[in-house]
Amino acid sequence: KARRDFWEEIHVLSARGITVLVSTHYMDEAERCHRLAYIAYGDLLASGTAAEIVASRNLKTWEIGGEGIQGVAEQVRGLPGVDQVASFGGTLHVSGTDGLRLQASLESFVAGKSLSMVAVAPSLEDAFIHLMQGSQDQFRG
């Protein structure tokens, strides 16, 4: 309830024309904001609306589900065209920038298994993961 009340207050302030700066690692919270900026290790990785940031990653995403889905994540990571695999509840979001290659790999992988696959719109979370994979921690030795 406190989290909901906090966001309600932010929306009230915003409606009054007050700019509110929010820092969060939660993409469901980031989606509530008008403009976003992703900063990692001192570098601005992306900025814009949630839709602009998702579109800028040019990701194609498939949702894979079925029996034993958590046990196949590592296998899926090694497939051609797969840039990232992320667990979303009882499914996997599998994304890549080469949509045709990704689709062909996943279709071959699920064939004959108790798994399903469906194309889904990439989420802000998918875009965030993709952005972070490409960021470098220049402070690590």
C-alpha positions as CSV (number, residue, x, y, z in Angstrom):
1,K,0.0,0.0,0.0
2,A,2.8,2.4,0.8
3,R,4.3,2.0,-2.6
4,R,1.0,2.6,-4.3
5,D,0.4,5.7,-2.2
6,F,3.9,7.0,-3.0
7,W,3.3,6.7,-6.7
8,E,-0.1,8.3,-6.4
9,E,1.5,11.3,-4.7
10,I,4.1,11.5,-7.5
11,H,1.3,11.6,-10.1
12,V,-0.5,14.3,-8.2
13,L,2.6,16.5,-8.1
14,S,3.2,15.8,-11.8
15,A,-0.3,16.8,-12.7
16,R,0.4,20.2,-10.9
17,G,3.3,20.7,-13.3
18,I,6.0,19.8,-10.8
19,T,9.0,17.8,-12.2
20,V,9.8,14.8,-10.1
21,L,13.1,12.9,-10.4
22,V,12.7,9.2,-9.5
23,S,15.6,6.7,-9.2
24,T,14.5,3.0,-9.4
25,H,15.7,-0.3,-10.6
26,Y,12.2,-1.6,-10.9
27,M,11.0,-1.4,-14.5
28,D,7.3,-1.5,-13.5
29,E,8.0,1.8,-11.7
30,A,10.0,3.2,-14.6
31,E,7.1,2.6,-16.9
32,R,5.0,5.0,-14.9
33,C,7.4,7.9,-15.7
34,H,7.0,10.2,-18.7
35,R,10.7,10.2,-19.6
36,L,13.5,7.8,-18.7
37,A,17.3,7.9,-18.6
38,Y,19.4,4.8,-18.1
39,I,22.7,5.5,-16.5
40,A,25.3,2.8,-15.7
41,Y,28.8,3.3,-14.4
42,G,28.5,7.1,-15.1
43,D,27.5,6.7,-18.8
44,L,24.1,7.7,-20.2
45,L,23.0,4.5,-22.0
46,A,19.6,5.7,-23.3
47,S,16.9,8.3,-22.7
48,G,13.4,9.0,-23.9
49,T,10.0,7.6,-23.3
50,A,9.6,4.0,-22.4
51,A,8.3,3.2,-26.0
52,E,11.3,5.1,-27.5
53,I,13.8,3.2,-25.4
54,V,12.2,-0.2,-26.2
55,A,12.0,0.6,-29.9
56,S,15.7,1.8,-30.0
57,R,16.9,-1.7,-28.9
58,N,15.3,-3.3,-32.1
59,L,14.6,-6.5,-30.1
60,K,12.5,-9.4,-31.3
61,T,11.2,-11.3,-28.3
62,W,9.6,-14.7,-27.9
63,E,8.0,-16.1,-24.8
64,I,8.8,-19.8,-24.1
65,G,6.7,-21.8,-21.7
66,G,5.9,-25.3,-20.7
67,E,7.0,-28.2,-18.6
68,G,10.5,-27.8,-17.1
69,I,11.0,-24.4,-18.6
70,Q,13.5,-23.3,-15.9
71,G,15.8,-26.2,-16.8
72,V,16.2,-25.1,-20.4
73,A,17.3,-21.5,-20.0
74,E,21.0,-22.4,-20.3
75,Q,20.4,-24.4,-23.4
76,V,18.4,-21.6,-25.0
77,R,21.2,-19.1,-24.2
78,G,23.5,-20.9,-26.6
79,L,21.2,-20.9,-29.6
80,P,22.0,-18.8,-32.7
81,G,20.3,-15.5,-32.7
82,V,19.7,-15.4,-28.9
83,D,21.1,-12.3,-27.3
84,Q,19.4,-12.7,-23.9
85,V,17.2,-15.0,-21.9
86,A,15.3,-13.7,-18.8
87,S,12.9,-15.5,-16.5
88,F,9.4,-13.9,-16.4
89,G,7.4,-15.9,-13.8
90,G,6.8,-19.3,-15.3
91,T,8.1,-18.4,-18.7
92,L,11.3,-17.3,-20.4
93,H,11.6,-14.1,-22.5
94,V,14.1,-14.8,-25.3
95,S,15.3,-11.8,-27.2
96,G,17.6,-11.0,-30.1
97,T,18.1,-8.4,-32.8
98,D,18.1,-10.9,-35.7
99,G,14.4,-11.9,-35.6
100,L,14.5,-14.5,-38.4
101,R,17.5,-16.3,-37.0
102,L,16.1,-16.2,-33.5
103,Q,12.7,-17.6,-34.6
104,A,14.3,-20.4,-36.6
105,S,16.5,-21.4,-33.7
106,L,13.6,-21.4,-31.2
107,E,11.3,-23.3,-33.5
108,S,13.9,-26.1,-33.9
109,F,14.5,-26.1,-30.1
110,V,10.9,-26.5,-29.1
111,A,10.1,-29.1,-31.8
112,G,9.1,-32.3,-30.1
113,K,9.3,-30.9,-26.6
114,S,6.4,-30.0,-24.2
115,L,7.2,-26.3,-24.8
116,S,5.3,-23.5,-26.5
117,M,6.6,-20.3,-28.0
118,V,4.8,-17.1,-28.9
119,A,6.1,-13.8,-30.3
120,V,5.5,-11.0,-27.8
121,A,6.3,-7.3,-27.8
122,P,9.6,-6.6,-26.1
123,S,9.1,-5.1,-22.7
124,L,10.9,-2.3,-20.9
125,E,12.5,-5.0,-18.8
126,D,13.8,-6.7,-22.0
127,A,15.3,-3.4,-23.2
128,F,16.9,-2.7,-19.8
129,I,18.5,-6.1,-19.7
130,H,19.8,-5.6,-23.2
131,L,21.2,-2.2,-22.4
132,M,22.9,-3.4,-19.3
133,Q,24.5,-6.4,-21.1
134,G,26.4,-3.8,-23.3
135,S,27.5,-1.6,-20.4
136,Q,31.0,-1.7,-19.0
137,D,32.0,-1.2,-15.4
138,Q,35.1,0.9,-16.0
139,F,35.8,1.0,-12.3
140,R,36.4,-2.7,-11.9
141,G,40.1,-3.7,-11.9
